[in-house]
Amino acid sequence: MESTVTVGLLVRLEAMPGKEAEVEQFLNAGLPLVQSEPATTAWFGIRLGPSTFGIFDVFPDDAGRQAHLSGQVAAVLKENVGVLFAEPTIEMVDVIAAKLPS
C-alpha cells in the first residue's frame, strides 16, 4: 500500500543571535518526538541560511496536520520563541506531487 500525502507545513525559524547551534540541536531533538506521530508521514529539520532554519513535514490529511500542530513538537516550539528563535512563520501548504519510500 502506497502512502499518500496531501498537506504539509513549512515552518521558518530565525535563530536569535548566537543561538544557531542550539536551534540545530533543537531540530535534532524534535525527530524522536515526531516519530511517535502516526500521521506525520515525513518530517525534515532544515537549514536555509546561516541563521535561518525550518521544518517541513507532510501528512495524509488535514486531521493529521492538526494533530501535529497540537503535539509535543509544537508545544516545545512555542516554549522556545524568544529564547532560541524569533516568532516562527508557519505556512500551511497543499502537496501537489510527492515521491515517498514504499
C-alpha positions as CSV (number, residue, x, y, z in Angstrom):
1,M,0.0,0.0,0.0
2,E,1.4,3.4,-1.0
3,S,1.5,6.3,1.4
4,T,-0.3,9.4,0.2
5,V,0.3,12.9,1.5
6,T,-2.0,15.8,0.6
7,V,-1.0,18.6,3.0
8,G,2.1,19.9,4.8
9,L,3.6,22.6,6.9
10,L,6.5,24.8,6.2
11,V,7.9,26.5,9.3
12,R,10.6,29.1,9.1
13,L,12.7,29.8,12.2
14,E,15.1,32.7,12.6
15,A,17.7,31.9,15.3
16,M,18.3,34.5,18.0
17,P,21.9,36.0,17.7
18,G,24.4,33.3,18.8
19,K,21.8,30.6,19.1
20,E,22.3,28.9,15.7
21,A,23.9,25.7,17.2
22,E,21.2,25.4,19.8
23,V,18.5,25.7,17.1
24,E,20.2,22.9,15.2
25,Q,20.2,20.8,18.4
26,F,16.5,21.7,18.9
27,L,15.7,20.3,15.5
28,N,17.6,17.1,16.0
29,A,15.8,16.6,19.4
30,G,12.5,17.0,17.6
31,L,13.0,13.9,15.4
32,P,12.2,11.4,18.2
33,L,9.0,13.3,19.1
34,V,7.6,13.2,15.6
35,Q,8.5,9.5,15.1
36,S,5.6,8.7,17.5
37,E,3.1,10.6,15.5
38,P,1.4,8.1,13.1
39,A,0.0,10.8,10.8
40,T,3.3,12.6,10.3
41,T,4.4,10.8,7.1
42,A,7.7,12.7,6.7
43,W,9.4,15.4,8.8
44,F,12.5,17.4,8.0
45,G,14.6,19.8,10.1
46,I,16.4,22.0,7.6
47,R,18.8,24.9,7.4
48,L,18.1,27.7,4.9
49,G,20.9,30.0,5.7
50,P,23.5,30.9,8.4
51,S,20.8,31.8,11.0
52,T,17.6,30.6,9.2
53,F,16.2,27.2,9.9
54,G,13.0,25.4,9.1
55,I,10.8,22.4,9.5
56,F,9.0,20.8,6.5
57,D,6.6,18.0,7.2
58,V,3.7,16.3,5.4
59,F,0.6,14.5,6.3
60,P,-2.1,12.3,4.7
61,D,-4.9,14.8,5.5
62,D,-5.7,17.9,7.5
63,A,-6.7,15.9,10.6
64,G,-3.1,14.6,10.7
65,R,-1.7,18.1,10.3
66,Q,-3.9,19.4,13.1
67,A,-2.9,16.6,15.4
68,H,0.7,17.5,14.7
69,L,0.0,21.2,15.5
70,S,-1.4,20.1,18.8
71,G,1.5,17.7,19.6
72,Q,4.7,17.8,21.5
73,V,6.9,19.5,18.9
74,A,4.5,22.4,18.5
75,A,4.4,22.8,22.3
76,V,8.2,22.8,22.6
77,L,8.4,25.2,19.6
78,K,6.2,27.7,21.4
79,E,8.2,27.4,24.6
80,N,11.4,28.4,22.7
81,V,10.0,31.6,21.0
82,G,12.2,34.4,22.1
83,V,14.7,32.0,23.6
84,L,16.2,30.2,20.6
85,F,14.4,31.9,17.8
86,A,12.0,34.7,16.8
87,E,8.3,34.1,16.3
88,P,8.2,31.3,13.6
89,T,6.4,31.8,10.3
90,I,4.1,28.8,9.8
91,E,2.7,28.2,6.3
92,M,0.0,25.5,5.6
93,V,0.7,24.0,2.2
94,D,-1.0,21.6,-0.2
95,V,1.1,18.9,-1.6
96,I,0.8,18.7,-5.4
97,A,3.2,15.8,-6.0
98,A,5.4,13.6,-3.8
99,K,7.8,10.7,-4.0
100,L,7.8,8.7,-0.8
101,P,9.6,5.5,0.1
102,S,7.2,2.5,-0.3
